[in-house]
Amino acid sequence: MQIALGDKSESLQPGAAMRRVWFAGATLLLVLGLMLFVGWPSSGMASRELHCAQQADPRARQVCVALQEHMEWTWLGHAIVSPGWRVTFHTVREFYCGLSVTAADAITLESLRKSATDWRLQDGAQELIWLLDGAAQPPASIFNPAQSQYLLKHGCG
């Protein structure tokens, strides 16, 4: 079979088109597989599990479970594609308002931050501590009540 392409012609052997389709399909599968391999979250990030049962203090366990339940699925980490469950600012606000965190919880939160085996729980506890003591935060921090983007600017309602 002859195919005219401008002033050139190309001879197609029987099955050449089929080989091209197979090659394109295999290449596409390889690229997709590589993207999944690189972009798939680590086992810890793919789960909401924060190992709350390890917390001996009942209030710490309650805080842990609530943070675990409020985590959100996100695709981005710090300037990288990093899918997984995270404690976000929205999570912290929901949790703070829903569980009525008070200054009396500061010791529990500090203990939780230090004893947690998952960085997401450590971060959540730290952010709640910052929210409790907002005035001590840098002026540009969203945990500082004087900042225009303060996390609780509109209250808990």
C-alpha positions as CSV (number, residue, x, y, z in Angstrom):
1,M,0.0,0.0,0.0
2,Q,1.3,3.4,-0.9
3,I,0.4,6.6,1.1
4,A,1.3,9.9,-0.5
5,L,2.6,12.5,1.9
6,G,3.4,15.6,-0.1
7,D,6.1,14.6,-2.5
8,K,7.1,11.6,-0.4
9,S,5.4,8.3,-0.1
10,E,5.6,5.8,2.7
11,S,5.1,2.1,2.3
12,L,3.1,0.5,5.2
13,Q,3.7,-3.1,5.9
14,P,0.8,-5.2,7.0
15,G,0.5,-4.8,10.8
16,A,2.6,-1.6,11.0
17,A,-0.3,0.5,12.1
18,M,-1.2,-2.1,14.7
19,R,2.3,-2.1,16.1
20,R,2.1,1.7,16.4
21,V,-1.1,1.5,18.3
22,W,0.3,-1.1,20.7
23,F,3.5,1.0,21.2
24,A,1.4,4.2,21.9
25,G,-0.8,2.2,24.4
26,A,2.2,0.7,26.2
27,T,3.9,4.1,26.4
28,L,0.7,5.6,27.8
29,L,0.4,2.8,30.4
30,L,4.1,3.2,31.4
31,V,3.7,7.0,31.9
32,L,0.5,6.6,33.9
33,G,2.1,3.9,36.0
34,L,5.1,6.1,36.7
35,M,2.8,9.0,37.6
36,L,0.9,6.8,40.1
37,F,4.1,5.4,41.5
38,V,5.6,8.8,42.1
39,G,2.5,10.6,43.1
40,W,0.8,7.9,45.3
41,P,0.8,8.9,49.0
42,S,2.9,7.0,51.5
43,S,1.0,4.5,53.6
44,G,0.8,7.0,56.4
45,M,-0.5,9.9,54.3
46,A,-3.1,7.7,52.5
47,S,-4.8,7.0,55.9
48,R,-6.4,9.2,58.5
49,E,-5.1,6.9,61.2
50,L,-3.2,8.9,63.9
51,H,-2.9,6.0,66.4
52,C,-5.1,7.8,68.9
53,A,-5.5,4.6,71.0
54,Q,-1.9,5.1,72.1
55,Q,-2.9,8.2,74.0
56,A,-3.5,7.4,77.7
57,D,-5.1,10.7,78.7
58,P,-8.8,10.7,77.8
59,R,-8.8,14.3,76.7
60,A,-5.7,13.8,74.5
61,R,-7.4,10.8,72.9
62,Q,-10.6,12.9,72.3
63,V,-8.5,15.6,70.7
64,C,-6.6,13.1,68.6
65,V,-9.8,11.4,67.4
66,A,-11.4,14.7,66.5
67,L,-8.4,15.9,64.6
68,Q,-8.3,12.5,62.8
69,E,-12.0,12.9,61.8
70,H,-11.6,16.4,60.6
71,M,-8.5,15.9,58.4
72,E,-8.9,16.9,54.7
73,W,-7.5,15.2,51.6
74,T,-5.1,17.6,49.9
75,W,-2.9,17.2,46.8
76,L,-0.2,19.7,47.6
77,G,2.5,19.8,50.2
78,H,5.0,22.6,50.4
79,A,5.7,23.3,46.7
80,I,5.3,19.6,45.7
81,V,2.6,17.2,44.7
82,S,2.0,15.2,47.8
83,P,-1.5,13.7,48.1
84,G,-2.7,12.7,51.5
85,W,-4.8,13.4,54.6
86,R,-3.7,16.5,56.5
87,V,-4.7,18.8,59.3
88,T,-5.4,22.1,57.5
89,F,-6.2,25.5,58.8
90,H,-9.9,24.8,58.1
91,T,-9.5,21.5,60.1
92,V,-8.0,23.4,63.1
93,R,-10.8,26.0,63.0
94,E,-13.6,23.4,62.8
95,F,-12.0,21.4,65.6
96,Y,-11.3,24.4,67.8
97,C,-14.9,25.6,67.6
98,G,-16.5,22.2,67.6
99,L,-14.7,20.7,70.6
100,S,-14.6,23.9,72.6
101,V,-10.8,24.0,73.1
102,T,-9.9,26.3,76.1
103,A,-6.8,27.4,77.9
104,A,-7.3,24.5,80.2
105,D,-6.4,22.2,77.3
106,A,-2.9,23.8,76.8
107,I,-1.1,21.2,78.9
108,T,-2.9,18.3,77.2
109,L,-2.1,19.8,73.8
110,E,1.5,20.2,74.6
111,S,1.7,16.6,75.9
112,L,0.0,15.4,72.7
113,R,2.4,17.4,70.5
114,K,5.4,15.8,72.2
115,S,4.1,12.3,72.4
116,A,2.5,11.9,69.0
117,T,4.1,9.5,66.6
118,D,2.5,11.1,63.5
119,W,3.7,14.5,62.3
120,R,0.1,15.4,61.3
121,L,-1.1,15.1,64.9
122,Q,2.0,17.0,66.2
123,D,1.2,19.8,63.7
124,G,-2.5,19.9,64.7
125,A,-1.7,20.1,68.4
126,Q,0.9,22.8,67.7
127,E,-1.6,24.9,65.7
128,L,-4.2,24.6,68.4
129,I,-1.6,25.8,71.0
130,W,-0.9,28.8,68.8
131,L,-4.6,29.5,68.5
132,L,-4.9,29.4,72.3
133,D,-2.0,31.8,72.7
134,G,-2.5,34.0,69.6
135,A,-1.2,37.2,71.1
136,A,2.2,35.6,71.4
137,Q,2.4,34.9,67.7
138,P,4.3,37.0,65.2
139,P,2.2,39.8,63.7
140,A,1.9,38.1,60.3
141,S,0.7,34.8,61.7
142,I,-2.9,33.8,61.1
143,F,-3.0,32.7,64.7
144,N,-2.5,36.3,65.9
145,P,-5.8,38.0,66.5
146,A,-4.4,41.3,65.2
147,Q,-3.7,39.8,61.8
148,S,-6.2,40.6,59.1
149,Q,-6.5,36.9,58.1
150,Y,-6.8,35.6,61.7
151,L,-8.2,32.1,61.7
152,L,-11.1,33.0,64.1
153,K,-11.7,36.5,62.7
154,H,-15.4,35.8,62.2
155,G,-15.7,33.7,65.3
156,C,-16.9,30.1,65.4
157,G,-20.3,30.7,63.8
